[in-house]
Amino acid sequence: MIEYLRTTGKRFLSRKKDKIRLKDCLLMWDNARPHTATDTREFMTRRDVEPVKQSPYSPDLNLCDRFLFRKLKHLLREDEFGGHEEFSGR
């Protein structure tokens, strides 16, 4: 999770004219293993980010699960990546 945040976060922020502060973002927290990992919790604490905690066993309340991930799957359906380097280059 931390590596994902580092790589995608840097690429996203480098493309934005006005930098976005992580604490200005709304993060959904559903107790998935990557969310509860020690590295993730420490990362969030260092950056003073308070996640929005989702009720257990209620994926229907998570807007990312309902809308965002479906859209991303549709957009990436045809993409094939040969490896980490090719994926990182996008």
C-alpha positions, 0 to 999 in steps of 0.5 A: 500500500505504501509503495502504491501511494508513493508511486501513484501519488508522485505521478498524480501530484506532478501532473497537478498545477496546484498541489493537493495536500493529502489531508485535504483528501477524503480516504475511505477506510474499511479495515482491509488488510492494506488499510490496517497494516503498520506501515499504512497506519504510520504513514497516515499518522505522520501526515495527520490524516484522519480516514473516514471509517466505514461500518464493517460488512457494509460495502454498499456504503462505500462509494469507491466500491459502488462507482469508482472501481467499476469505472476504473475496471471498465477503463483498464479492461483492455490494458495489458501490462508487461511488468511493473516498469511498463505499468509505472511508465503510464 
